[in-house]
Amino acid sequence: MEKSISAVYENGLLRPLEPLHLEERQQVSLTIDESEVTLAGDHDLLDQELLTNLAGEELPELTLEEV
């Protein structure tokens, strides 16, 4: 049976983004598709509290010279 899943490569390991119903030590075959880049999981990496605080804060306007 063939099934397509998404995974993240971290610290030398592929971590599936959904549960896999496999037997312990079951051997599988992997195909890596690097063309599919998704930012859906990046939401967890954002500091939501900081973004909320910044949204309500007025930031001073800077001129090009100040930058």
CYANA upper distance limits for C-alpha pairs under 8 A (distance plus 0.5 A):
  5 ILE  CA     16 PRO  CA      7.66
  5 ILE  CA     17 LEU  CA      8.01
  5 ILE  CA     18 GLU  CA      7.96
  6 SER  CA     16 PRO  CA      6.54
  6 SER  CA     17 LEU  CA      6.21
  6 SER  CA     18 GLU  CA      8.03
  7 ALA  CA     14 LEU  CA      6.54
  7 ALA  CA     15 ARG  CA      5.70
  7 ALA  CA     16 PRO  CA      4.58
  7 ALA  CA     17 LEU  CA      5.67
  8 VAL  CA     14 LEU  CA      6.07
  8 VAL  CA     15 ARG  CA      5.62
  8 VAL  CA     16 PRO  CA      6.95
  8 VAL  CA     17 LEU  CA      7.60
  9 TYR  CA     13 LEU  CA      6.06
  9 TYR  CA     14 LEU  CA      4.95
  9 TYR  CA     15 ARG  CA      6.67
 10 GLU  CA     14 LEU  CA      6.84
 10 GLU  CA     15 ARG  CA      7.54
 16 PRO  CA     20 LEU  CA      8.06
 22 LEU  CA     26 GLN  CA      6.92
 39 LEU  CA     43 HIS  CA      7.86
 41 GLY  CA     45 LEU  CA      8.20
 42 ASP  CA     46 LEU  CA      7.38
 47 ASP  CA     51 LEU  CA      6.87
 48 GLN  CA     52 THR  CA      6.61
 49 GLU  CA     53 ASN  CA      6.73
 50 LEU  CA     54 LEU  CA      6.61
 51 LEU  CA     55 ALA  CA      6.58
 52 THR  CA     56 GLY  CA      7.31
 53 ASN  CA     57 GLU  CA      7.02
 54 LEU  CA     58 GLU  CA      8.35
 62 LEU  CA     66 GLU  CA      6.59
 62 LEU  CA     67 VAL  CA      7.33
 63 THR  CA     67 VAL  CA      7.04
